Amino acid sequence: MIEIRMSTSQDMPRVLDIWRRAVDATHDFLAPADRAAIEAEVSTFLPQVSLLLAVDASGVPQGFMFLHEGHLEALFIDPDHHGQGIGKALIERALVEHPNLTTDVNEQNPRALGFYERVGFERTGRSALDGQGRAYPLIHLRYRS
């Protein structure tokens, strides 16, 4: 059974571990220098924001998301728990407050794109660069209400 709760500072080592493991499992398209730069940015950023965590029965985070003004900025699930409904549970929680939820997904991450489309998102556009200006195209998505 998955519970969803807000993050605390004590969760950050596990959150960053989930991020690293998930990126290593799904973002093989990243150049090593970009991967390192993004990790440095994320390691500074995530401890400063409120995250929603999906925790197991023991209270251990298995996934997290970051929402900002109705936009899903980040959704990462421990790769050992992919396909177990954790991402879907987090999305369903986000939709309660943000029925017109939007997100972006790397074009080179077809598994993530497939996940978002399966849970009800549709493509609304494309950008040639990611949010930091790197050459990793993004697919823009909006939840079909």
N, C-alpha and C positions, 0 to 999 in steps of 0.2 A: 504494500500500500504506500502510495506516494503522498506526502503532505507538502503543501506549498507555504513557505513563510518568507519573511524579509531576512536579508543577510545581516550579519553582525561582523564586527572587526575580527572576531575569532574564526570566522569562516574563510577569510581571505586566502590562507595557504591552500586550502582545498579547492577554492574557486580558481585560483591561478593554476593549480595542477590540472583541473578539469579543462581549462582553456588550452594549456599546453598539449595535453594528450589528445584533445579533440582536433586541434589544428594539425598536429602531426599525423592524425589518422585521416583527415579529410582535405587538407590544403597542400597536397604534394606539388601543386603548381607554383607555390611561392618560391622565389629566389632566396637562397640562404641569407643574404644581407637584408632583404625585405622582411623575412621571417623574424630575424633578430631585432630589427627596428620596430616592428609591430609589437613584439613581445615587450620591449622596453616601454612603449607607449601604454600598452594594456596594463602592465605591472604598476604603473603610476596612476592610471585612470580608475581602474576598477575599485581600489580601496576607497575612492572618494565619492562613490555613488551608491545609491540603494539598489540592490538587486533582489529579484524574486528567485528563491531557491526551491528546487524540488529535492526533498530529503527523504531518505528511506526510514524504516521503522526505528532505526537506531539514531536518527537525527543527522546522519551523514549526507552532505550534499551529493547528489548524483547529476545535477544539471542546474543551469541558471539562465536567467534572461535579464536584460536591461531594456527598459522602456523609457522613451523620452517624448513627451507631447504626442502620444498616439502612434509613435514609430518604434518598432522593434529594432533596437540598435544591435542587440547581441542575443543569441540563443546558442548555448553550448551544452552538450550532454557528454558525460563520460563515455568514451567509446565502448567500454565493457557493457554499457546499458543501452546502446543504440537499439532501436526497434522494440522497445518495451513500453512505449506510450508516454514516456516522460516529456518529450518535446511537445506532443499533442496536448498533454495536461497543462503545460505552461502556456501554450497558445490559447487554450480554452479559458484559462484564467485571465489572460490579457484581454480577450474579447469581451469579457464582462464589463470592463470599464472603457474599452476602446473598440466599439463594433466596426469601425472603419479602419482598423489596424493596417499599417503599411510596413514594409520592410524592404531590404535590398539583399540580394544574394550574389555571390561571385559566380559569374558565368561559367567558370572552369570547375565549379563544384556541382555537377549534375545530380548527385544524390541529395544534396540540400534543396536544390530547386525542385526535384521530384517530391520531396517531403512537403514543402510549402504548397505545391499544387494539389497534393493529395488531401491536405487538411483544409483546402478551400480558398487558397490565394490564386489570383490571376495576374498575368503580366500586364504592366501598364507602361513600360518603357525600358530603355537601356542607356547606360552611360559607358563611354569608352574607358573611363578612369574610375578608380575607387575614390572614396571620400578624402583621401590624403593625396590625391593626384598621381597615384601609382598606376601603371598600365595593367590593371586587373579589372576588366569590364564587369559592370554590375547590371543585374536584371532587377528592375523595380517592380514590386508586387503590392497588391492591395487585396484585403480580404473581401470576398464576394458575400455581401450581406443578403 
